[in-house]
Amino acid sequence: MNLLICAPVMNVALFGGTFDPVHKGHIAVARAAQARFALARVYMVPADIPPHKQRQPITPYHHRYAMLALATQGEKDLVPSLLEAPDAEGRPTCGASYTIDTVRRFKQTLKKSDRLFFLIGIDAFLDITKWRDAEALLRECEFIVVSRPGFSLSDVAGALPESMRPDDAVLKPFRKQAARGDMVLSGAVIHLLEGVNEKATATNVREAAAKGRAANRWLEPAVAEYIKKMGLYRPASKAKRAEAKTIRAASPNASPNTAPQEFPSGRPRFQVIHGGARRDRRAARSEDQ
């Protein structure tokens, strides 16, 4: 007698972004996607050098990763990921890195029976044609697009690369239909996730902190405390004073004139852990064009 043994299917998702800083909106999105799609894990992947933000100032990677770890410390299925971490010396070995590279690298750690999703906000999805190898990326995994009022199914389908995009005549009936449900178009599988109403944005947090106002309502308490302690998002002079004060408090025997000391390598060394296997990160990657 032949027995057919089916491997269990595990649903996992990658949630990429700058996370500068991670806020309650990010956590709400991850929780909603996890519940809707029965995700065993949501790997939250802070970008090292986002290609679309290379000319904008960005908080150092180790701070953004630390805040993400603090924000998810009570969430066993929300996992901060080092897939795009810099190398041991704090250098991005490949310059700006791209989602297509991260997705393919991550898929190598999964079983063939596993189901991979990529979690993204609708505003970012509407620029998907500007991403590197967008058509290939859409075929590599299923997309969960976080929808919100004011967007239609036509907007979502019309954002696809030209080779995958339906004709205008096909899109027309959907221009007044809210972006909800699931779509399968030319090999792209897109799920619309509704009902996430958290209004926090990273811009809100940075602007409030820069003006010395509390941003606690948008942040997990541990993240708010970290931002305050490290003086993040404040004018440079205030941030430096806060950092020096923190270091002196941690080293009571240090001289008041001792300059703040950095990590020996400039940034802490990280290791990647997936499915129990651990390996040193030696390569970097970022978001998109």
Backbone torsions as a table, in degrees:
resi	resn	phi	psi	omega
1	MET	NA	132.1	178.7
2	ASN	-94.5	132.0	178.5
3	LEU	-107.1	130.6	177.1
4	LEU	-97.5	113.8	-178.6
5	ILE	-104.5	117.9	-179.1
6	CYS	-95.7	129.5	177.7
7	ALA	-70.8	138.3	178.9
8	PRO	-64.1	141.0	179.5
9	VAL	-89.7	129.4	176.6
10	MET	-115.6	125.4	176.5
11	ASN	-91.7	126.0	176.6
12	VAL	-134.5	156.6	-179.8
13	ALA	-134.8	147.8	169.5
14	LEU	-103.0	133.4	178.7
15	PHE	-124.7	98.3	-176.7
16	GLY	-96.0	158.4	177.7
17	GLY	168.3	175.9	177.6
18	THR	-76.8	-37.1	-178.5
19	PHE	51.7	58.0	-175.0
20	ASP	-123.9	71.9	1.2
21	PRO	-99.5	173.4	170.4
22	VAL	-68.9	138.8	-178.0
23	HIS	-135.9	-179.1	-174.9
24	LYS	-62.6	-28.2	177.3
25	GLY	-62.8	-43.1	177.5
26	HIS	-60.3	-45.4	-178.0
27	ILE	-65.7	-39.4	179.2
28	ALA	-63.3	-40.8	178.2
29	VAL	-63.0	-46.8	-179.1
30	ALA	-61.9	-42.7	179.6
31	ARG	-64.6	-42.8	-178.6
32	ALA	-64.2	-42.7	178.7
33	ALA	-65.0	-40.0	-179.7
34	GLN	-61.5	-43.7	-179.0
35	ALA	-68.8	-43.3	-175.3
36	ARG	-69.8	-38.3	-173.3
37	PHE	-111.1	15.6	177.2
38	ALA	49.8	52.0	-177.2
39	LEU	-80.4	127.1	176.9
40	ALA	-71.4	-34.4	178.7
41	ARG	-146.7	143.1	167.4
42	VAL	-116.7	112.3	179.5
43	TYR	-90.3	113.5	-178.5
44	MET	-92.5	116.6	-167.3
45	VAL	-112.4	99.0	175.3
46	PRO	-71.8	133.7	179.3
47	ALA	-77.2	143.3	175.0
48	ASP	-78.2	-58.3	178.0
49	ILE	-128.5	92.9	179.3
50	PRO	-65.4	121.9	-179.1
51	PRO	-56.0	-33.9	-178.6
52	HIS	-78.8	-2.4	-179.6
53	LYS	-130.0	25.4	-174.9
54	GLN	-66.5	-22.5	-179.5
55	ARG	-97.9	3.4	-179.9
56	GLN	-106.5	145.7	175.7
57	PRO	-66.1	141.4	-178.3
58	ILE	-140.0	142.0	-179.5
59	THR	-64.6	139.3	-179.5
60	PRO	-51.2	146.0	-174.7
61	TYR	-53.8	-44.2	-173.2
62	HIS	-64.3	-30.7	175.2
63	HIS	-69.2	-44.0	-177.4
64	ARG	-66.8	-37.8	177.0
65	TYR	-67.9	-40.9	179.4
66	ALA	-61.1	-43.2	179.0
67	MET	-64.9	-37.8	178.5
68	LEU	-65.5	-40.7	177.4
69	ALA	-62.9	-40.5	178.7
70	LEU	-66.7	-40.6	-177.2
71	ALA	-67.8	-27.1	-176.2
72	THR	-107.3	9.8	-173.5
73	GLN	-63.4	-24.4	177.9
74	GLY	-99.1	7.3	-176.3
75	GLU	-114.8	97.6	-173.5
76	LYS	-65.4	-23.6	-176.5
77	ASP	-102.3	0.0	173.0
78	LEU	-105.0	114.1	-168.8
79	VAL	-116.9	118.5	173.2
80	PRO	-67.2	129.8	-173.5
81	SER	-112.9	145.9	178.6
82	LEU	-103.4	22.0	-178.1
83	LEU	-56.7	-29.9	-177.3
84	GLU	-114.1	21.1	-178.1
85	ALA	-67.6	150.9	172.4
86	PRO	-69.4	172.8	-178.9
87	ASP	-76.9	-176.0	-174.5
88	ALA	-62.5	-22.6	178.9
89	GLU	-94.2	4.8	179.8
90	GLY	81.2	16.1	-176.9
91	ARG	-107.5	137.8	172.0
92	PRO	-77.9	111.7	-173.0
93	THR	-71.2	-20.9	-176.9
94	CYS	-118.2	20.2	-175.6
95	GLY	66.3	-148.1	176.9
96	ALA	-66.9	138.4	179.7
97	SER	-115.8	167.3	-166.6
98	TYR	-129.2	152.9	-176.6
99	THR	-57.3	-39.5	-179.7
100	ILE	-58.2	-38.4	179.5
101	ASP	-68.7	-43.9	-179.0
102	THR	-64.0	-44.9	-179.6
103	VAL	-60.3	-46.0	-178.7
104	ARG	-65.9	-39.5	179.1
105	ARG	-66.2	-41.7	-179.6
106	PHE	-66.7	-37.3	-179.2
107	LYS	-61.4	-26.0	178.9
108	GLN	-67.2	-18.7	179.0
109	THR	-90.4	-6.6	-175.9
110	LEU	-98.6	161.5	171.3
111	LYS	-81.8	157.6	-179.8
112	LYS	-62.0	-26.5	-179.1
113	SER	-80.6	-13.1	-178.4
114	ASP	-72.4	153.9	-176.5
115	ARG	-117.6	120.0	-174.8
116	LEU	-105.7	132.6	176.2
117	PHE	-117.4	155.0	171.7
118	PHE	-121.7	123.3	-174.0
119	LEU	-96.8	129.0	-173.5
120	ILE	-152.5	147.7	175.2
121	GLY	-76.8	155.7	-175.5
122	ILE	-66.1	-33.3	179.5
123	ASP	-62.2	-42.9	178.1
124	ALA	-68.6	-37.7	-178.7
125	PHE	-63.8	-33.0	-178.9
126	LEU	-65.0	-14.5	175.8
127	ASP	-103.7	17.8	-172.0
128	ILE	-59.9	-29.7	-178.9
129	THR	-67.3	-16.1	178.4
130	LYS	-86.0	-8.5	-178.8
131	TRP	-79.4	153.5	179.3
132	ARG	-65.5	131.3	177.3
133	ASP	49.8	50.8	-174.3
134	ALA	-58.3	-43.0	-178.1
135	GLU	-64.2	-43.3	178.2
136	ALA	-63.3	-39.8	179.7
137	LEU	-61.9	-43.3	-178.7
138	LEU	-65.7	-22.7	178.2
139	ARG	-89.6	-16.6	-177.4
140	GLU	-74.6	-31.1	-176.2
141	CYS	-155.7	167.4	175.6
142	GLU	-83.4	145.1	-179.1
143	PHE	-104.3	136.4	169.2
144	ILE	-108.7	112.6	-177.6
145	VAL	-103.9	120.8	-179.2
146	VAL	-78.8	109.0	-176.2
147	SER	-87.1	167.0	172.6
148	ARG	-155.3	163.7	-176.8
149	PRO	-56.1	144.7	177.6
150	GLY	102.4	-10.0	179.2
151	PHE	-111.1	145.0	-178.0
152	SER	-113.7	168.4	174.4
153	LEU	-61.4	-33.6	178.0
154	SER	-63.4	-38.6	177.6
155	ASP	-60.5	-43.9	-177.5
156	VAL	-67.1	-50.9	-179.2
157	ALA	-64.5	-36.9	-179.1
158	GLY	-70.4	-14.5	179.4
159	ALA	-83.0	-9.6	-177.1
160	LEU	-69.4	157.0	173.6
161	PRO	-54.9	151.2	-172.8
162	GLU	-54.9	-37.6	-177.7
163	SER	-68.1	-18.3	-177.9
164	MET	-108.9	-8.0	-172.1
165	ARG	-81.6	133.8	175.7
166	PRO	-66.3	158.6	176.4
167	ASP	-64.3	156.4	179.8
168	ASP	-57.2	-36.2	-179.0
169	ALA	-63.8	-33.1	178.4
170	VAL	-74.7	-37.0	-176.8
171	LEU	-74.1	-29.9	-172.1
172	LYS	-51.3	-46.8	-178.4
173	PRO	-63.8	-16.3	-175.1
174	PHE	-99.3	4.6	-176.2
175	ARG	-69.6	-21.4	179.6
176	LYS	-109.6	8.4	-179.4
177	GLN	-99.2	123.3	-176.4
178	ALA	-57.6	149.3	-179.2
179	ALA	-74.1	95.5	177.9
180	ARG	-150.0	160.5	178.3
181	GLY	90.4	-157.4	-177.2
182	ASP	-123.1	148.5	179.6
183	MET	-132.7	137.1	173.4
184	VAL	-125.4	112.2	-174.5
185	LEU	-135.3	112.9	174.3
186	SER	48.7	43.9	177.0
187	GLY	92.8	-10.4	177.4
188	ALA	-94.4	129.1	177.3
189	VAL	-111.8	118.4	-174.4
190	ILE	-125.7	125.5	177.5
191	HIS	-109.6	131.5	177.7
192	LEU	-96.1	125.6	-178.8
193	LEU	-106.4	117.2	-178.5
194	GLU	-106.9	173.0	168.8
195	GLY	82.5	9.4	175.4
196	VAL	-94.5	105.8	-170.2
197	ASN	-108.8	8.8	178.0
198	GLU	-63.9	124.9	-172.6
199	LYS	-97.2	9.5	179.9
200	ALA	-66.4	144.4	172.4
201	THR	-137.1	153.3	177.9
202	ALA	-63.9	-33.0	178.2
203	THR	-62.4	-42.4	176.4
204	ASN	-54.1	-47.3	-176.0
205	VAL	-65.3	-48.6	-177.3
206	ARG	-62.6	-42.3	-179.1
207	GLU	-66.5	-41.1	178.9
208	ALA	-63.9	-45.8	-179.1
209	ALA	-64.2	-38.3	-179.6
210	ALA	-63.8	-28.1	-179.8
211	LYS	-96.4	6.2	178.5
212	GLY	77.3	15.5	179.7
213	ARG	-96.3	151.4	179.1
214	ALA	-72.2	140.5	178.1
215	ALA	-119.5	22.1	-172.3
216	ASN	-59.3	-30.5	-176.7
217	ARG	-66.7	-18.5	-179.9
218	TRP	-100.3	-3.7	-169.7
219	LEU	-125.6	152.5	167.6
220	GLU	-67.1	142.8	-175.4
221	PRO	-51.2	-42.4	-178.0
222	ALA	-65.3	-33.9	178.9
223	VAL	-71.7	-42.4	177.7
224	ALA	-59.2	-42.0	179.4
225	GLU	-66.2	-39.3	179.7
226	TYR	-63.9	-44.6	179.6
227	ILE	-60.8	-42.2	179.1
228	LYS	-65.6	-45.6	-176.3
229	LYS	-64.7	-41.0	-177.0
230	MET	-89.9	-3.9	178.0
231	GLY	66.9	31.6	-178.3
232	LEU	-72.9	147.4	175.1
233	TYR	69.5	7.3	174.3
234	ARG	-90.6	166.1	171.7
235	PRO	-54.2	148.8	-171.1
236	ALA	-52.1	-43.9	-176.4
237	SER	-62.6	-41.2	179.5
238	LYS	-68.7	-38.8	179.7
239	ALA	-63.6	-40.4	179.9
240	LYS	-65.5	-40.4	178.8
241	ARG	-64.3	-40.4	179.8
242	ALA	-65.4	-39.8	179.8
243	GLU	-65.5	-43.1	179.9
244	ALA	-63.5	-39.6	179.5
245	LYS	-64.3	-41.2	179.6
246	THR	-63.2	-43.5	-178.7
247	ILE	-66.9	-40.8	178.8
248	ARG	-64.2	-38.0	179.8
249	ALA	-65.7	-34.8	179.7
250	ALA	-77.6	-19.3	-179.0
251	SER	-128.9	78.4	-173.6
252	PRO	-61.3	-21.3	-179.1
253	ASN	-89.8	-2.4	-178.4
254	ALA	-74.1	150.7	177.7
255	SER	-68.6	143.5	178.5
256	PRO	-59.1	-22.9	-177.9
257	ASN	-95.2	3.8	-179.4
258	THR	-70.5	130.5	-179.8
259	ALA	-70.5	146.8	177.7
260	PRO	-57.3	136.1	-179.6
261	GLN	-97.4	135.4	177.0
262	GLU	-87.9	170.7	171.6
263	PHE	-59.3	149.1	-177.3
264	PRO	-51.9	-34.6	-177.8
265	SER	-99.3	5.7	-175.4
266	GLY	94.9	-33.1	176.5
267	ARG	-144.9	157.1	178.6
268	PRO	-67.1	151.5	177.2
269	ARG	-81.7	136.8	-179.3
270	PHE	-117.9	157.7	170.7
271	GLN	-128.7	146.3	178.9
272	VAL	-94.8	133.0	178.8
273	ILE	-124.9	118.1	175.7
274	HIS	-134.7	124.9	175.8
275	GLY	56.5	31.2	177.2
276	GLY	89.6	-13.5	179.8
277	ALA	-93.4	135.3	-176.5
278	ARG	-118.8	136.6	176.3
279	ARG	-146.9	151.4	177.5
280	ASP	-71.4	142.3	175.5
281	ARG	-87.3	123.8	178.2
282	ARG	-120.9	-2.7	-176.5
283	ALA	-127.0	156.7	-179.4
284	ALA	-120.4	162.6	178.3
285	ARG	-159.1	158.8	-178.2
286	SER	-134.9	-157.4	-176.1
287	GLU	-89.2	-111.3	-170.1
288	ASP	-136.1	-176.2	-172.9
289	GLN	-72.2	NA	NA
